[in-house]
């Protein structure tokens, strides 16, 4: 069983093999659940939104199709907002 080192800041680093087992890549999130007897359960956090919700938020802004650059800006802004919500 792998063991993890706790830094002076109280942080843990998961090795590549554990991240691969979870299916997590850099920049993605992990959910942690407190279990009885001082144990933790961890799993990859999966997005909960749908493409319809994403498109619906921006459908009324313009009648012309979005360019790839505009789509990238929208998705990057949403990713940044979600990331900030989680880590605050």
C-alpha positions as CSV (number, residue, x, y, z in Angstrom):
1,X,0.0,0.0,0.0
2,X,1.5,3.4,-1.0
3,X,2.2,5.9,1.8
4,X,2.2,9.7,1.5
5,X,4.4,12.2,3.1
6,X,2.7,15.2,4.8
7,X,4.7,18.5,4.3
8,X,5.1,21.2,6.8
9,X,2.2,23.0,5.1
10,X,0.0,20.0,5.6
11,X,0.0,19.1,1.9
12,X,0.1,15.7,0.3
13,X,1.4,14.7,-3.1
14,X,-0.1,11.7,-4.9
15,X,2.2,9.8,-7.2
16,X,1.6,9.4,-10.9
17,X,0.4,5.8,-10.4
18,X,-2.3,6.8,-7.9
19,X,-3.4,9.7,-10.1
20,X,-3.6,7.4,-13.1
21,X,-5.6,4.9,-11.1
22,X,-8.1,7.7,-10.2
23,X,-8.1,8.9,-13.9
24,X,-7.0,12.4,-12.7
25,X,-4.7,14.7,-14.8
26,X,-3.0,18.0,-13.8
27,X,-5.5,20.8,-13.2
28,X,-8.4,18.4,-12.4
29,X,-10.0,18.0,-9.0
30,X,-10.3,15.2,-6.4
31,X,-13.2,14.8,-4.0
32,X,-12.4,13.7,-0.5
33,X,-14.9,12.1,1.9
34,X,-14.5,11.7,5.6
35,X,-15.2,8.1,6.6
36,X,-15.5,6.6,10.1
37,X,-12.4,5.6,12.1
38,X,-10.3,8.4,10.8
39,X,-10.3,7.2,7.2
40,X,-10.7,9.1,4.0
41,X,-12.3,8.2,0.6
42,X,-11.0,9.9,-2.5
43,X,-12.2,9.9,-6.1
44,X,-11.9,12.0,-9.2
45,X,-14.3,14.9,-9.3
46,X,-16.4,14.8,-12.4
47,X,-18.1,17.8,-14.0
48,X,-21.8,18.1,-13.2
49,X,-22.9,20.5,-15.9
50,X,-24.2,19.7,-19.3
51,X,-23.4,21.0,-22.7
52,X,-26.9,22.4,-23.0
53,X,-26.4,24.5,-19.8
54,X,-23.1,25.8,-21.2
55,X,-24.6,26.7,-24.6
56,X,-27.7,28.1,-23.0
57,X,-25.8,30.6,-20.9
58,X,-24.4,32.2,-24.1
59,X,-27.1,31.7,-26.6
60,X,-28.7,35.1,-26.2
61,X,-25.5,37.1,-26.6
62,X,-25.3,36.9,-30.3
63,X,-27.3,35.5,-33.2
64,X,-24.1,34.6,-35.2
65,X,-22.2,31.4,-34.6
66,X,-19.4,31.6,-32.1
67,X,-15.8,31.3,-33.4
68,X,-13.4,28.7,-31.9
69,X,-11.6,31.5,-30.1
70,X,-14.9,32.8,-28.5
71,X,-15.7,29.2,-27.4
72,X,-12.3,28.8,-25.9
73,X,-12.6,32.1,-24.0
74,X,-16.0,31.2,-22.6
75,X,-14.8,27.7,-21.5
76,X,-11.6,29.2,-20.0
77,X,-13.5,31.8,-18.1
78,X,-15.9,29.1,-16.8
79,X,-13.0,26.8,-15.8
80,X,-11.3,29.7,-13.9
81,X,-14.5,30.6,-12.1
82,X,-15.1,26.9,-11.1
83,X,-11.6,26.5,-9.9
84,X,-11.7,29.7,-7.8
85,X,-15.1,28.5,-6.2
86,X,-13.6,25.2,-5.2
87,X,-10.3,26.5,-3.7
88,X,-11.7,29.5,-1.7
